[in-house]
């Protein structure tokens, strides 16, 4: 699938992981994207994210971003609730890559019977918060000092998006 900006979206394959990992680590290095400090191995990453909910963005043949969903719980009652992880290569910030990925994963999630997407975003990451809100996420909470990164307690804005099919 290609959007109006020429960004092509397709599923992530095992052989894409080195580029996915590089983009993930670049996001980690900003200190604005996650509590993680080191991108995981393929085995750990592959186990964490749903196989039917992993997409990447391409500019020509270059991987420039990715998005994936992870279940929030193993309990059956929460089978349609996932956390979103979205990362864009720093050279492509502000070029519509995040929006293309977010729109695509929302559509994918609805095809996969996922009724709630959630995101925990550092308050300083205003661009990510604005992007999520523009695509139907709403702020449902502020999680004060929810975890530490490099020994510093960090807050999270907790956002969610409900499928219109359940509202």
C-alpha positions as CSV (number, residue, x, y, z in Angstrom):
1,X,0.0,0.0,0.0
2,X,1.4,3.5,-0.9
3,X,0.1,6.7,0.4
4,X,0.0,10.2,-1.2
5,X,3.4,11.1,0.1
6,X,4.9,8.0,-1.7
7,X,5.4,6.1,1.5
8,X,4.8,2.4,1.0
9,X,3.5,0.3,3.9
10,X,4.0,-3.5,4.1
11,X,4.3,-6.2,6.8
12,X,7.6,-6.7,8.6
13,X,9.5,-9.8,7.7
14,X,12.4,-11.4,9.6
15,X,15.0,-10.1,7.2
16,X,13.8,-6.5,7.9
17,X,14.8,-6.8,11.5
18,X,18.3,-5.2,11.3
19,X,16.8,-2.0,9.9
20,X,13.8,-2.2,12.4
21,X,16.3,-2.6,15.3
22,X,18.4,0.3,14.0
23,X,15.4,2.6,13.9
24,X,14.3,1.3,17.3
25,X,17.7,2.1,18.8
26,X,17.7,5.6,17.3
27,X,14.3,6.2,19.0
28,X,15.7,4.8,22.3
29,X,18.7,7.1,22.0
30,X,16.5,10.2,22.0
31,X,15.4,9.5,25.5
32,X,11.9,10.6,24.5
33,X,10.4,7.3,23.1
34,X,10.6,4.5,25.7
35,X,11.9,3.4,29.0
36,X,14.1,0.8,27.2
37,X,17.8,1.6,26.8
38,X,18.8,-1.1,24.3
39,X,16.9,-2.5,21.3
40,X,16.2,-6.3,21.8
41,X,17.2,-9.3,19.8
42,X,15.0,-10.6,17.1
43,X,13.8,-13.5,19.4
44,X,12.7,-11.1,22.1
45,X,11.1,-8.6,19.6
46,X,9.4,-11.4,17.7
47,X,7.9,-12.8,20.9
48,X,6.6,-9.4,22.1
49,X,4.7,-8.2,19.1
50,X,1.7,-9.8,17.4
51,X,2.6,-11.5,14.1
52,X,-0.5,-10.1,12.4
53,X,0.2,-6.5,13.6
54,X,3.7,-5.4,12.4
55,X,4.1,-2.9,9.6
56,X,7.0,-0.9,8.2
57,X,7.2,2.2,6.0
58,X,9.4,2.3,2.9
59,X,10.7,5.2,0.9
60,X,11.8,3.5,-2.3
61,X,13.5,0.5,-0.8
62,X,14.7,2.1,2.4
63,X,13.0,1.2,5.7
64,X,12.1,4.5,7.3
65,X,9.8,3.5,10.2
66,X,7.8,0.7,11.8
67,X,4.8,0.1,14.0
68,X,3.7,-3.0,15.9
69,X,1.2,-4.0,18.5
70,X,1.7,-6.0,21.6
71,X,-1.0,-7.6,23.7
72,X,-1.5,-5.9,27.1
73,X,-2.5,-9.1,28.9
74,X,-2.6,-12.9,28.3
75,X,-6.1,-12.9,29.7
76,X,-8.8,-13.7,27.2
77,X,-11.0,-10.8,28.2
78,X,-8.3,-8.4,27.0
79,X,-7.6,-10.2,23.7
80,X,-8.6,-7.1,21.8
81,X,-6.5,-4.6,23.7
82,X,-3.0,-3.8,22.4
83,X,-0.2,-1.4,23.1
84,X,1.2,0.4,20.1
85,X,4.9,1.0,19.4
86,X,5.8,3.4,16.6
87,X,9.2,4.5,15.5
88,X,10.4,6.7,12.6
89,X,13.9,7.1,11.4
90,X,15.1,10.5,12.6
91,X,15.9,11.7,9.0
92,X,12.1,11.3,8.2
93,X,10.6,13.2,11.2
94,X,7.9,15.5,10.0
95,X,7.4,13.8,6.6
96,X,4.1,12.0,7.3
97,X,5.8,8.6,8.1
98,X,4.3,8.3,11.6
99,X,0.8,9.3,10.3
100,X,1.0,6.7,7.5
101,X,2.1,4.0,9.9
102,X,-0.5,4.9,12.5
103,X,-3.4,5.0,10.0
104,X,-2.3,1.7,8.6
105,X,-2.0,-0.1,12.0
106,X,-5.4,1.3,13.1
107,X,-7.0,-0.3,9.9
108,X,-5.0,-3.5,10.5
109,X,-6.1,-3.7,14.1
110,X,-9.7,-3.4,13.2
111,X,-9.3,-6.2,10.7
112,X,-7.8,-8.3,13.5
113,X,-10.6,-7.7,16.0
114,X,-8.6,-5.4,18.2
115,X,-11.0,-3.0,19.9
116,X,-8.6,-0.8,21.9
117,X,-5.2,0.6,21.2
118,X,-3.3,2.2,23.9
119,X,-0.1,4.2,24.1
120,X,2.1,5.5,27.0
121,X,4.0,8.5,25.8
122,X,6.4,10.8,27.7
123,X,4.8,14.2,28.2
124,X,7.8,15.8,26.5
125,X,7.1,14.0,23.3
126,X,4.5,16.5,22.2
127,X,4.7,15.5,18.5
128,X,3.8,11.9,19.2
129,X,0.9,12.9,21.5
130,X,-0.4,15.3,18.9
131,X,-0.1,12.6,16.2
132,X,-2.0,10.1,18.2
133,X,-4.7,12.5,19.2
134,X,-5.2,13.5,15.6
135,X,-5.9,9.9,14.7
136,X,-8.6,9.4,17.3
137,X,-6.6,8.6,20.5
138,X,-7.8,10.4,23.6
139,X,-5.9,11.1,26.8
140,X,-7.3,8.9,29.6
141,X,-4.6,9.4,32.2
142,X,-1.4,10.8,33.5
143,X,0.8,8.2,35.1
144,X,3.2,10.1,37.4
145,X,6.6,8.5,38.0
146,X,5.5,5.3,36.4
147,X,9.0,4.1,35.7
148,X,12.7,5.0,35.7
149,X,14.9,5.7,32.7
150,X,18.6,6.1,33.5
151,X,17.8,6.4,37.2
152,X,15.3,9.3,36.7
153,X,11.6,8.8,37.4
154,X,9.5,9.6,34.3
155,X,5.8,10.3,33.7
156,X,3.6,9.0,30.9
157,X,0.6,10.3,29.2
158,X,-1.8,7.4,28.8
159,X,-3.8,7.5,25.6
160,X,-6.3,5.1,24.0
161,X,-8.3,4.7,20.9
162,X,-11.5,2.6,20.8
163,X,-12.7,1.0,17.6
164,X,-16.0,2.6,16.6
165,X,-17.4,-0.9,16.3
166,X,-17.6,-1.2,20.1
167,X,-18.6,2.3,21.1
